[in-house]
Amino acid sequence: MAPKEPLLPRGALGAWWAQGLRAALLLRANGEGLPLSAGVLLLLWLVGLGAELGLARLFIDGPARFYWPALLMNPWMALVVSALVAWLAVRDPAAEPGQVLRQAGARLALLCALMLPLVLGSALVLVPLIRGMDSQDEQAVALVQWVSWIWMGWVFAAQGRLLWRGGTANGLSRFAAVLLLVGSQLLLQFYQPVHFWYPQRPPAETEADKEPPFSLTQEVFEAQDDVLANALDAVPPQHPGKVEVYAITFAPNADEEVFRRESHMVAEVMQKRYGAAPLELINQREETPDWPWATPINLERAIQRAGEQMDVDEDVLFIHLTSHGGRDGELATSFWPLDVDSVTPQDLKSWLNEAGIKHAVISISACFSGSWIAPLADDDTLVMTAADADHTSYGCGRRSPLTFFGRAMYDENIRAGMPFEAAHAKAREVIAQREKEAGKDDGYSNPQIAMGARMREKLAELEKQQAGGR
């Protein structure tokens, strides 16, 4: 009786990986004559899967948690697709079923063996680039994107060449195999349901566990009263016969420095460009605040004060609001331990009407801010947003110097002397390009604008007056 062939013949895995390396280098790979058994096939797949799990972990800098339910879906789907394309590549109706099965098994083994050198190549090429990338450096982000797409093209080329050149089926069947394998992987790139690893976040703190950022003492409240009173008193009276701009900036999120920076920048640009004396409302953690708090009540008071000082028939009130935004249209506030209500476009419209403001330029730098257009737009109002009602804006992270909208619209275009409508049109083009280069993956923010007919005439008068004063 002949001895049974071992489940894992000596040197079998190394021989298959040697062919996998040839395939990864776009050389001809051949599994003929190599030992193949269920054990060999299983180990090739498991080692490749383990390498893929390790690679996914390397892409995350810092602590990470393993999401084990992903093992129940992703690897099995990939294995089923690989088995199917291996069969398509060798399918020959004229051949014996047993022969087709053996050839499909060999082609599947080569695909599994190919995983290991490709994963190791990704670790050498992509991991150092991504781990060392500054997400705020647009050139670095663009470089990583280009290298990633080039590497993905190399992977597809290696897999496609392996299926095409080693297949014994007709051209149509082999083409279908290549198309199915590449198409399924591209689909996962854009619609991947789950990942194996996720960044490990610290345990959520309860409000009671948090250390107060500042003490809410009587001195703090009294100081804030003085700061607000001084800011309101500093709003200058109007000069008859001249279109003047009154400016308010509103940054209600104390957790993100980017909003405070943007508020200061926009205020400075409005002062230099239009001679406005900006009133800044900012939530900040200091116990001796330099600016009035950005609360709905203070915003209402600021609008009321502007209405008292300006000629509502002649002048223009400019308001820039910058924070996170929600799909429900609310502008997020964060000022713990104070409980501060959110601001809605309906609130703002009501306060403008109560103050008798006739000509208003409203700028909202927030996600989903396009939902503010309909409640605020009319013939005497210009409304500009950083996004439409269905998309996020970009650049509001902790390390962002300015939001993409604030930077393009005000720091670059308005500062350079462009009128509002032209500045917004130019900002849309710039933001689209920068979001693409930064890898924004949830769609173009699509900034919106609504210009009232009478407001267009008023702003044209303002720009003519500015040009004459230069």
Disulfide bonds with the S-S distance in Angstrom:
none
